[in-house]
Amino acid sequence: MSMIETVKAAVAAVAGKRASVRMEGARAGVVLDATGLDGAGRQALEDGVKAAAIQSGAEDVRVVLTAEKRERRIVAVASGKGGVGKSTLSANLAIALARGGRKVGLVDADIYGPSQPRLMAAEGVKPVAQDGKLQPVPTPHGVPLLSMGQLVEPDKAIAWRGPMAAGALSQLVDGDWGATELLVLDLPPGTGDVQLTMVQKHRPAGAVIVSTPQDLALIDARRAIDLFAKAGVPIIGLVENMAGYCCPHCGGISDPFGSGGAEAAAVELGIPFLGRVPLTIAIRTASDAGQPPAAGEGDTVFAPLAERVAQWLDASPAAA
């Protein structure tokens, strides 16, 4: 067997059809398709190819990495005001979508109150940069994460003006997401410069709006819906959070924030109603412990929401 055949066989054993080999004397040139691999995966494949080529007789190996551009879709989770449980919903939605078979990443764009590191059990782990891109941090729930909470000191205020905040958040969205096909984007509350810049620059496929049932929250939710309408981003639907409290002692149901307001608003606005998330101590304690309920067996709250979002995405490929 000639040297080029030997080198080709050795490289193919490591990289399969990803590699194309040319030889000039004892020098090997390898074009390597790295589509769908993250930074660590690309590095491991490149190192393996170089080692295989040298062991098979090549004196020098030069590798050129190529990759097809991946069309990655974004689902923005938004609210017009804070305190409605948007981050908890984002985390559980991302996990439920991943459990449904999608390759999902989570971006915590809530720059002034980043809570996803705790929700996703990734506190204290900082992302590293490789080739100018941030590498998402793995989480125990199978959903990689990038959050401003991973980049700043704990308990320190982020006193940034809009343009600086928007620029920093773009680095999170533009991270090295590898084979991830869907990003869940946990937006800051409100309808200001940061939200508008993110929406215009990164063009979500659609938006999920979160509100509690009371009129005050729904007023602000309408503002968030109007923001996406003006930016040309479709509304996937409205979620009513904190929709009813079940007393753990007597089992009685009460509605401290009202009932059905978000569903009525969805009908009025002509947008889908995705469902309700109850106000329960179990969701709160599990979330605070970094164990979102969607990651457990028997989830009957977030899985149906994720299924409706998935159906919407499958029915609207042109929105990507």
CORHUUR-V662998 format. One line per field, one symbol per residue. psi: psi as a letter, one per 30 degrees, with the letter a starting at -180 (. if undefined). Layout:
psi: ???
//
This chain:
psi: kleeeeeeeeeefefbgfkkkkkjbgkkkkkkjgkfkaeeeeeeeeeeeeeeeefgfkfkkkkkklkkkkjklkjkkllfllgggeeeeeeeeeeeeefggljklkkjgiefijfeeeeghgkgjkllkkhgkkjkkllfggjlkkkfffflkkgkkjikleeeeeeeeeeeeglifbgkfkkkjjlllahaeeeeeeeeefikelkkkkllfleeeeeeeeeeeeeeeffgkkjelkkjlhgkkjkfefgkklifgakgeeeeeeeefhlkjfakjljkfeeeeeefggikeffllgjgefeeeeeeeeeeeffifff.
//
